Amino acid sequence: MSTPDLTTLATFGSIWAVLAVGHNLADHVFGQSDHQAANKGAPSAQDVASGVSPRRGWAACLAHVGQYHLVIAALLTLVWLFIPLPLSAAGLAAGFGWSAATHAVLDRRWPVRWLLQHTGSPDFAELRSAGLNGLYLADQALHSGALLVSALLITRL
């Protein structure tokens, strides 16, 4: 394996690790207030039918997405200070852009519920027992998939 190939693999592994750790810290500790968590989802169809604006929740959602990505950026900067990874502005912009866009859409909640309902798992979308929440678990899995794409973009662009 060539040195450039090894560099690419090491960069991807490092970026993926930072994004994975950063996601957990940003989604569950430093990157989201209780207000944001409670209000970032889209209103239900019943709420909209009763006159609630379908745009309700976007302010909280975008505030969370911004705060979340500040945490990720801080962690990535910290790692880069100790491990000088070959990062480009284009890769960082593409990776962070993809992450922010997908995170905002997924955190409106209805896309995750819709996906589960249309892929044979409508009951899992409503699971809320024994300490499990199907919608939350699916949300976290989809965020991980989106972050994998982000890591590829950051590494290869």
Legacy VTK file of the C-alpha trace (Angstrom):
# vtk DataFile Version 3.0
C-alpha trace
ASCII
DATASET POLYDATA
POINTS 157 float
0.000 0.000 0.000
1.369 3.419 -0.922
1.998 6.253 1.515
-0.839 8.360 0.039
-3.222 5.421 0.493
-2.154 5.005 4.123
-2.561 8.734 4.708
-6.071 8.632 3.278
-7.011 5.642 5.443
-5.568 7.236 8.588
-7.333 10.515 7.835
-10.659 8.800 7.230
-10.353 6.770 10.447
-9.455 9.850 12.453
-12.254 11.955 10.986
-14.804 9.166 11.464
-13.723 8.779 15.120
-14.007 12.523 15.768
-17.440 12.687 14.136
-18.697 9.650 16.067
-17.491 10.943 19.432
-18.520 14.473 18.552
-22.014 13.347 17.586
-22.621 11.766 20.971
-21.202 14.723 22.881
-23.026 17.269 20.727
-26.391 15.512 20.579
-26.505 14.463 24.231
-24.295 16.752 26.334
-23.028 20.058 24.907
-24.905 20.708 21.686
-28.558 20.795 22.620
-30.622 22.503 25.278
-33.777 21.008 26.741
-35.738 23.701 24.907
-34.167 22.755 21.578
-34.781 19.048 22.139
-38.421 19.626 23.050
-39.175 22.067 20.233
-37.043 21.079 17.199
-39.527 18.603 15.746
-42.119 19.577 13.172
-45.680 20.014 14.404
-47.967 17.056 13.859
-50.485 16.972 11.051
-53.200 17.487 13.682
-51.406 20.601 14.991
-51.104 22.036 11.482
-54.785 21.261 10.805
-55.683 23.220 13.940
-53.770 26.269 12.743
-50.196 25.756 13.965
-47.617 26.934 11.448
-45.762 24.054 9.743
-42.605 26.147 10.219
-42.884 25.886 13.996
-39.787 24.281 15.475
-37.294 25.356 12.810
-35.691 28.002 15.051
-34.995 25.459 17.790
-33.840 22.883 15.237
-31.401 25.247 13.511
-30.088 26.529 16.858
-29.335 22.920 17.833
-27.712 22.166 14.464
-25.486 25.227 14.817
-24.508 24.425 18.397
-23.950 20.766 17.459
-21.560 21.685 14.658
-19.637 24.121 16.862
-18.948 21.186 19.203
-17.868 19.004 16.260
-15.642 21.794 14.892
-14.018 22.308 18.291
-13.258 18.593 18.623
-11.922 18.363 15.087
-9.705 21.395 15.715
-8.416 19.853 18.941
-7.540 16.597 17.181
-5.955 18.473 14.263
-3.705 20.360 16.716
-2.265 17.040 17.898
-2.569 15.053 14.671
-1.973 17.331 11.688
-4.446 15.718 9.324
-4.417 16.777 5.657
-7.728 18.648 5.583
-9.006 20.965 2.870
-11.456 23.836 3.074
-13.547 22.205 0.329
-13.700 18.880 2.177
-14.602 20.533 5.464
-17.280 22.680 3.803
-18.794 19.686 2.000
-18.678 17.427 5.062
-20.089 20.009 7.448
-22.679 21.126 4.892
-23.910 17.558 4.362
-23.955 16.937 8.100
-25.859 20.135 8.897
-28.440 19.592 6.156
-29.128 15.958 7.022
-29.103 16.631 10.766
-31.665 19.421 10.407
-33.997 17.317 8.259
-33.745 14.218 10.465
-34.312 16.228 13.639
-37.662 17.465 12.374
-38.652 13.843 13.240
-41.301 13.271 10.582
-38.752 12.045 7.969
-37.552 9.303 10.333
-41.115 8.285 11.180
-42.061 8.329 7.460
-39.056 6.158 6.561
-39.904 3.565 9.213
-43.566 3.543 8.222
-42.662 2.984 4.558
-39.965 0.347 5.046
-41.999 -2.158 7.016
-41.375 -0.877 10.561
-44.342 1.310 11.527
-44.568 -0.309 14.973
-40.872 0.405 15.651
-41.533 4.088 14.907
-44.036 4.119 17.782
-42.050 1.926 20.230
-41.751 3.647 23.616
-41.401 0.938 26.233
-38.877 -0.915 28.374
-36.473 2.021 28.107
-36.457 1.896 24.303
-37.651 4.450 21.811
-37.725 3.208 18.237
-37.841 6.648 16.643
-34.796 7.768 18.653
-32.814 4.631 17.797
-33.607 4.998 14.085
-32.708 8.711 14.270
-29.308 7.912 15.769
-28.621 5.217 13.149
-29.504 7.628 10.326
-27.268 10.328 11.841
-24.409 7.797 11.921
-24.942 7.004 8.259
-24.945 10.694 7.380
-21.731 11.205 9.379
-20.081 8.370 7.455
-20.759 10.327 4.263
-19.424 13.473 5.962
-16.213 11.671 6.888
-15.780 10.526 3.279
-16.351 14.066 1.975
-13.933 15.606 4.465
-11.296 12.990 3.683
-11.503 12.925 -0.108
-12.239 16.538 -1.112
LINES 1 158
157 0 1 2 3 4 5 6 7 8 9 10 11 12 13 14 15 16 17 18 19 20 21 22 23 24 25 26 27 28 29 30 31 32 33 34 35 36 37 38 39 40 41 42 43 44 45 46 47 48 49 50 51 52 53 54 55 56 57 58 59 60 61 62 63 64 65 66 67 68 69 70 71 72 73 74 75 76 77 78 79 80 81 82 83 84 85 86 87 88 89 90 91 92 93 94 95 96 97 98 99 100 101 102 103 104 105 106 107 108 109 110 111 112 113 114 115 116 117 118 119 120 121 122 123 124 125 126 127 128 129 130 131 132 133 134 135 136 137 138 139 140 141 142 143 144 145 146 147 148 149 150 151 152 153 154 155 156
